[in-house]
Amino acid sequence: MRVSNIVKLILIASVLIISGALGFLLSSYQHQYPILSAEKDEITETLHDPALFVKQIENDPLAGEKIFKEFCSVCHSQNPVIDINAPRIGDQQAWDNRKKQGDSMLLNITIKGIGAMPARGGCFECSDDQLRQAIRYILDNSEHHII
């Protein structure tokens, strides 16, 4: 191999390494969310870390609600951020029809994903039990309500 080819390979490898590092840093920066503290008028920076989130809610009786708010609500809330006509929490009729399929089927659909919903509802770190808790939270909060 000639010297000029080696120089080209080193240059290409350097560019790839630098662009990868810059992409990682930019992604890390963009995923920081400012949160206004409820106790003080100050902004606290937080980082969305799904693995840490899931670990923090282990054995938490409110895990289903927290998973819903962190992941599911983007499409399933009353006013979804992403409106893809997903059934909304509180829509008794929509969820009654799904509830008839049974808990096992709802968990299976959640694990595999359906339509625009990603596998595991986007919570890839959630255990099957945690996903069951989120499903239960949605179903419990969709009984006796019609939006």
N, C-alpha and C positions, 0 to 999 in steps of 0.2 A: 504494500500500500504506500502510496506516495505521501509525502509530508503534507501537501495541500489537502488531501483527503482526510488525514488525521485531524488537521486543524478545523476542517469543516464539521467533522463529527463532534469534536470537543465544543465547538461553537453551538451546534444544534442542541447537544445535551445540556449545555449551560443555559440556553434560552428556555428549554423545557423545564428545567429545575427552577429557574427564577420565576417563570410564569405560573408554575404550579404553586410555589410558595406565596406569590402575590395573590393568586386566586383564593387560597386558603385563608390568608389574612383578611382579604376583602369580605369573604363569606362570614368569617367570625365577627367582623365589625358590623356587617349588615344585620346580623341576627341578634344584636343587643337591643333590648326593648326598654325604653324609659318607663318607669312606673312611678306614679305619684303616691307617696306614702300617705296612708289614711290618718296617721297620727300627726304628721308634720307637713308643712308645705314645701317638701323637698322632693327632688326626683332621684330615684335610686336606679342604677343600671342593673339589669338582670340579663342572663343569657339563657336562651331556651335550650335545655339539655334534657331530652326525653328520658334517657337512662337514669339520670339523677331524679327526675320527677317521679318515675315509676318506683324507684327505690324508696323515696320519701313517703309514698302512699301505701306501702306494704302494711297490711293489717289495719288500715284506716277504715272505719265504718262509713266514711264519706267518699271512699275511693271511686265509686261509680259516678257520683256527681262531679268529682274533680276531673275524672277522665272525660266525661261528657263536655265539661266546660273547656278543657284544654284541647281536645281533638274533635269530638263529634259536633260540637255546636257550630263549627264553621259552616256546615251544611244543614244541620238538623235543628238549629235554634228557631225561635219565632221569627227573627229577622236575620237570616243567614248572611254571612259575609260572601259566600259563594252560593248563589241561588241556582241549583241544578234540579229543582223540583223534587228534592229529597223529602221524605215525610218529616214533618216538623214536630218537635216535642209539643205535646198538648193536643195534637190532632187525634182525638180518640178513634175516629173511624179508620184513619190510615193505619194506626198501630194495632187496633183490634184485628184487622185483616191479617197483619203480620203475626200477631200473637197466636192466632189459630194455627200457624205453622209449627208452633212448639219451640221451646227454648233451645233444644238441640239444633234445630234447623236455623234459627236466628243466629246462634253462635257460629254455625258452619258458614252461613252467608257472610257474617262479619269477618271471619278468619280468611275466607277466600276473596272477599270483595265482590261487588256487583255493580254493574253499570259504571258510573264515574267514581264510586266509592273504592278507594284502594284497599288492598288486603289489610286485615286487622284494623280497619277503619283509620289507617294512618299511624296507629300506635303500635309500631313494630316491636317495641320493648315490652308492651303489656302482656301479662300472662293470660291464658285462657280464662282463668278465674276472674281476673280484673276486667276482661272484656264482658264476661257474664254480668258483673256488677254494673257496668255501664249500660248494658242492655236492660237490666232490671230497673235502673234509674229512669231510663227513657220510658219504659212501659208503665212504671208506677206513676210517673208524672204526666202520663197521657190518658189516664183513666178519669172519667167524669169531667173531661174538658173537651170542648169542641172549639177550635179556633175559627 
